[in-house]
Amino acid sequence: MTEKRKGARSIKDIPSDILIQLNKGELETVNLTEWLAVNQKLLLENLLQQNNRTEYLKPIIKKVEQLKKQTVNTVNEAIGLGILELALKNKDEEFVSSLSTHQADLVRCWAAYTVGRNHAFNIKEKLERIQRFASDHHFGVREICWMTVRPDISKNLTESLLILSEWTQHDDENIRRFSSESTRPRGVWCEHILELKQNPGLALEILEPLKSDSSRYVQDSVGNWLNDASKSQPEFVIETCDEWLKESNTTETNYIVKKALRTIRK
């Protein structure tokens, strides 16, 4: 039923009954407008009441109110980290586990933070556990999940690239896309990975297998990855694109190359 909803184009046009259901966690958001409209503090309050965890509310809301800037992403992170902290303190694995399969996409985003920022897991364990979120059918969960593990990917770059190079062979295009999107040298809404800005060739084990990927979603990510790299290492990107066109002069590769070179060849 929820998949058939198209969603309003502006927040003021969201029907009141839909907004109520979104804030209760009874519906998924179906577009960016709804994603931005959800009152995450109210959603959290409803979630905690539904799960008899109301004592978690005040300390988490306090974290949210201490934010210098409250955006969808910063609030999302603060709530996710707040849940993680309290769950670890109270050994509340059952509650955390239930969030990863919750019907509300924003709740699953919070759950992604309980994996990606849990210091008990090493990078291999984090990536193994985050894969379920990488394959989520909802765009928001897929975007948030790579952001939760990106700091650890950056700190453990060699091991991460090795693990993610295997993901490039996965049947699920969302998981293949994660391998490139999570390692973009510059990325969006996240810290840059200095090592890849200086030496983008380190990630060829991820990029090469995806150079003619059948999925436009993956193609966009690979093209954007190389475009990021072109801002600090343009020669590398030009050489890579030239080689790819010689080896694989397909429609898919041509699309990636055009996207990759858009800053250099304006």
C-alpha positions as a printed NumPy array, in Angstrom:
array([[  0.   ,   0.   ,   0.   ],
       [  2.687,   2.527,   1.02 ],
       [  4.682,   1.908,  -2.162],
       [  1.76 ,   3.17 ,  -4.256],
       [  1.665,   6.557,  -2.536],
       [  3.361,   9.241,  -4.589],
       [  3.658,  11.756,  -1.78 ],
       [  3.094,  15.5  ,  -1.8  ],
       [  5.443,  17.895,  -3.555],
       [  5.488,  20.388,  -0.698],
       [  5.235,  19.926,   3.067],
       [  2.06 ,  22.022,   3.333],
       [  0.329,  19.642,   0.905],
       [  0.926,  16.507,   2.994],
       [ -2.487,  15.331,   4.253],
       [ -2.759,  15.637,   8.039],
       [ -3.662,  11.958,   8.467],
       [ -0.522,  10.923,   6.538],
       [  1.676,  13.2  ,   8.655],
       [  0.185,  11.74 ,  11.835],
       [  0.937,   8.211,  10.624],
       [  4.489,   9.207,   9.633],
       [  5.126,  10.687,  13.076],
       [  3.719,   7.565,  14.728],
       [  6.042,   5.357,  12.68 ],
       [  3.142,   3.637,  10.947],
       [  4.216,   4.66 ,   7.441],
       [  7.426,   5.067,   5.476],
       [  8.227,   8.35 ,   3.806],
       [  7.895,   8.039,   0.035],
       [  9.837,  11.108,  -1.081],
       [ 12.218,  13.787,   0.15 ],
       [  9.34 ,  16.133,   1.031],
       [  7.908,  13.638,   3.509],
       [ 11.405,  12.796,   4.776],
       [ 11.918,  16.463,   5.66 ],
       [  8.44 ,  16.807,   7.16 ],
       [  8.692,  14.086,   9.796],
       [  9.056,  15.402,  13.332],
       [ 11.807,  13.056,  14.486],
       [ 11.455,  14.063,  18.152],
       [  7.76 ,  13.185,  18.053],
       [  8.516,   9.962,  16.151],
       [ 11.058,   9.054,  18.829],
       [  8.574,   9.771,  21.619],
       [  5.963,   7.568,  19.947],
       [  8.492,   4.793,  19.324],
       [  9.655,   4.787,  22.938],
       [  6.077,   4.762,  24.246],
       [  5.205,   1.855,  21.942],
       [  8.216,  -0.103,  23.25 ],
       [  7.96 ,   0.839,  26.951],
       [ 11.251,   2.747,  26.839],
       [  9.954,   6.223,  27.818],
       [ 12.896,   6.697,  30.212],
       [ 15.124,   7.011,  27.142],
       [ 13.323,  10.111,  25.876],
       [ 14.732,  12.943,  28.014],
       [ 18.444,  12.098,  27.644],
       [ 18.111,  11.695,  23.86 ],
       [ 16.08 ,  14.891,  23.407],
       [ 18.734,  16.696,  25.455],
       [ 21.354,  15.573,  22.91 ],
       [ 19.189,  16.87 ,  20.067],
       [ 18.641,  20.241,  21.754],
       [ 22.401,  20.652,  22.28 ],
       [ 23.04 ,  20.527,  18.529],
       [ 24.4  ,  23.763,  17.079],
       [ 22.363,  23.191,  13.95 ],
       [ 19.304,  20.984,  13.756],
       [ 18.903,  19.449,  10.31 ],
       [ 17.295,  16.146,   9.324],
       [ 20.74 ,  14.533,   9.253],
       [ 22.138,  16.004,  12.492],
       [ 18.953,  15.169,  14.412],
       [ 18.963,  11.681,  12.881],
       [ 22.539,  11.135,  14.024],
       [ 21.935,  12.523,  17.527],
       [ 18.943,  10.229,  18.053],
       [ 20.775,   7.205,  16.656],
       [ 23.782,   7.82 ,  18.905],
       [ 21.501,   8.476,  21.874],
       [ 19.736,   5.153,  21.379],
       [ 23.097,   3.401,  21.005],
       [ 24.477,   4.912,  24.21 ],
       [ 21.421,   4.011,  26.285],
       [ 21.081,   0.543,  24.772],
       [ 24.717,  -0.265,  25.591],
       [ 24.344,   1.127,  29.089],
       [ 21.203,  -0.948,  29.72 ],
       [ 22.304,  -3.994,  27.689],
       [ 19.163,  -3.51 ,  25.636],
       [ 20.067,  -5.521,  22.524],
       [ 16.457,  -6.631,  22.056],
       [ 15.202,  -3.073,  21.527],
       [ 18.042,  -2.12 ,  19.182],
       [ 17.546,  -5.274,  17.146],
       [ 13.849,  -4.512,  16.657],
       [ 14.657,  -1.101,  15.152],
       [ 16.54 ,  -2.541,  12.171],
       [ 13.325,  -4.07 ,  10.803],
       [ 10.962,  -1.285,  11.826],
       [  8.418,  -0.193,   9.211],
       [  9.43 ,   3.488,   9.522],
       [ 12.47 ,   4.344,   7.412],
       [ 13.751,   7.01 ,   9.82 ],
       [ 13.745,   4.474,  12.654],
       [ 15.841,   2.118,  10.499],
       [ 18.217,   5.042,   9.961],
       [ 18.634,   5.35 ,  13.729],
       [ 19.295,   1.622,  13.817],
       [ 22.071,   2.067,  11.243],
       [ 23.851,   4.403,  13.662],
       [ 23.695,   1.751,  16.396],
       [ 25.802,  -0.417,  14.081],
       [ 28.029,   2.107,  12.338],
       [ 29.087,   3.925,  15.504],
       [ 29.263,   0.968,  17.864],
       [ 32.907,   0.814,  19.02 ],
       [ 32.481,  -2.826,  20.031],
       [ 32.616,  -3.789,  16.339],
       [ 35.734,  -3.686,  14.18 ],
       [ 35.48 ,  -2.473,  10.583],
       [ 34.872,  -5.963,   9.202],
       [ 32.013,  -6.559,  11.639],
       [ 30.549,  -3.11 ,  10.992],
       [ 30.491,  -3.604,   7.246],
       [ 28.996,  -7.084,   7.596],
       [ 26.228,  -5.732,   9.826],
       [ 25.621,  -2.569,   7.798],
       [ 25.042,  -4.517,   4.574],
       [ 21.393,  -5.152,   5.442],
       [ 20.898,  -1.362,   5.564],
       [ 22.855,  -0.905,   2.323],
       [ 20.319,  -3.164,   0.629],
       [ 17.3  ,  -1.427,   2.18 ],
       [ 14.546,  -0.591,  -0.306],
       [ 14.325,   2.966,   1.055],
       [ 16.583,   5.707,  -0.338],
       [ 16.978,   7.423,   3.042],
       [ 18.237,   4.356,   4.858],
       [ 20.735,   3.644,   2.081],
       [ 22.124,   7.194,   2.275],
       [ 22.381,   7.305,   6.046],
       [ 23.981,   3.873,   6.42 ],
       [ 27.14 ,   4.667,   4.46 ],
       [ 27.532,   7.895,   6.437],
       [ 27.471,   5.949,   9.709],
       [ 30.503,   3.828,   8.768],
       [ 32.434,   6.301,   6.634],
       [ 34.662,   7.552,   9.502],
       [ 35.751,   3.955,  10.138],
       [ 36.217,   3.272,   6.428],
       [ 38.517,   6.287,   6.296],
       [ 40.507,   5.161,   9.342],
       [ 40.79 ,   1.561,   8.07 ],
       [ 41.041,   2.316,   4.38 ],
       [ 43.104,  -0.627,   3.112],
       [ 40.977,  -3.252,   4.863],
       [ 37.746,  -1.468,   3.917],
       [ 38.648,  -1.284,   0.226],
       [ 39.487,  -4.977,   0.235],
       [ 36.125,  -5.907,   1.802],
       [ 34.14 ,  -3.515,  -0.386],
       [ 35.848,  -4.756,  -3.55 ],
       [ 33.97 ,  -8.027,  -2.96 ],
       [ 30.701,  -6.088,  -2.711],
       [ 31.164,  -4.926,  -6.313],
       [ 30.262,  -8.477,  -7.407],
       [ 27.009,  -8.578,  -5.44 ],
       [ 23.706,  -9.255,  -7.223],
       [ 22.063,  -6.324,  -5.435],
       [ 22.759,  -3.016,  -7.166],
       [ 22.271,  -1.165,  -3.864],
       [ 25.134,  -3.098,  -2.276],
       [ 27.367,  -2.537,  -5.319],
       [ 26.546,   1.156,  -5.155],
       [ 27.446,   1.294,  -1.454],
       [ 30.991,   0.16 ,  -2.272],
       [ 31.633,   3.236,  -4.395],
       [ 29.399,   5.784,  -2.653],
       [ 30.838,   5.136,   0.816],
       [ 34.408,   5.687,  -0.42 ],
       [ 33.969,   8.826,  -2.524],
       [ 37.018,  11.066,  -1.972],
       [ 34.876,  14.115,  -1.276],
       [ 31.372,  12.781,  -0.866],
       [ 28.295,  14.699,   0.167],
       [ 27.423,  15.782,   3.747],
       [ 30.557,  14.119,   5.065],
       [ 34.273,  14.585,   5.722],
       [ 36.629,  14.051,   2.82 ],
       [ 38.954,  11.054,   2.677],
       [ 42.325,  12.755,   2.293],
       [ 44.163,   9.592,   1.279],
       [ 41.83 ,   9.036,  -1.691],
       [ 41.935,  12.696,  -2.706],
       [ 45.72 ,  12.418,  -2.928],
       [ 45.908,   8.879,  -4.302],
       [ 42.582,   7.836,  -5.895],
       [ 44.263,   4.864,  -7.556],
       [ 44.024,   3.024,  -4.225],
       [ 40.321,   2.469,  -4.967],
       [ 40.7  ,   0.996,  -8.457],
       [ 39.861,  -2.422,  -6.998],
       [ 36.367,  -1.009,  -6.416],
       [ 36.034,   1.203,  -9.482],
       [ 37.3  ,  -1.203, -12.151],
       [ 34.629,  -3.9  , -11.639],
       [ 31.92 ,  -1.222, -11.832],
       [ 33.124,   0.601, -14.968],
       [ 30.343,  -0.89 , -17.103],
       [ 27.772,  -1.713, -14.434],
       [ 24.259,  -2.282, -15.756],
       [ 22.627,  -0.154, -13.025],
       [ 22.22 ,   3.604, -13.566],
       [ 22.237,   3.997,  -9.776],
       [ 25.723,   2.466,  -9.664],
       [ 26.89 ,   4.337, -12.771],
       [ 25.962,   7.672, -11.176],
       [ 27.943,   6.803,  -8.062],
       [ 31.064,   5.739,  -9.984],
       [ 30.879,   8.822, -12.191],
       [ 30.559,  11.037,  -9.118],
       [ 33.451,   9.186,  -7.433],
       [ 35.763,   9.988, -10.334],
       [ 34.45 ,  13.545, -10.554],
       [ 35.381,  13.986,  -6.889],
       [ 38.875,  12.714,  -7.679],
       [ 39.197,  15.008, -10.72 ],
       [ 39.207,  18.057,  -8.444],
       [ 42.539,  17.043,  -6.9  ],
       [ 43.983,  14.489,  -9.358],
       [ 42.637,  15.356, -12.836],
       [ 45.384,  13.451, -14.683],
       [ 44.477,  10.209, -12.931],
       [ 40.817,  10.583, -13.895],
       [ 41.58 ,  11.42 , -17.537],
       [ 43.945,   8.448, -17.857],
       [ 41.487,   6.085, -16.159],
       [ 38.61 ,   7.215, -18.372],
       [ 40.721,   6.865, -21.528],
       [ 41.704,   3.317, -20.546],
       [ 38.121,   2.382, -19.743],
       [ 36.877,   3.588, -23.109],
       [ 39.531,   1.496, -24.858],
       [ 38.728,  -1.61 , -22.8  ],
       [ 34.966,  -1.186, -22.544],
       [ 33.418,   1.181, -25.062],
       [ 29.874,   0.465, -23.869],
       [ 26.928,   2.82 , -23.339],
       [ 27.339,   2.322, -19.586],
       [ 31.041,   3.174, -19.555],
       [ 30.488,   6.193, -21.784],
       [ 27.839,   7.481, -19.383],
       [ 30.207,   7.069, -16.395],
       [ 33.083,   8.769, -18.228],
       [ 30.93 ,  11.745, -19.23 ],
       [ 29.85 ,  12.187, -15.614],
       [ 33.425,  11.741, -14.372],
       [ 34.87 ,  14.397, -16.666],
       [ 32.117,  17.016, -16.301],
       [ 34.232,  19.346, -14.13 ],
       [ 37.397,  19.03 , -16.227],
       [ 35.679,  19.411, -19.588],
       [ 33.029,  22.037, -18.966]])
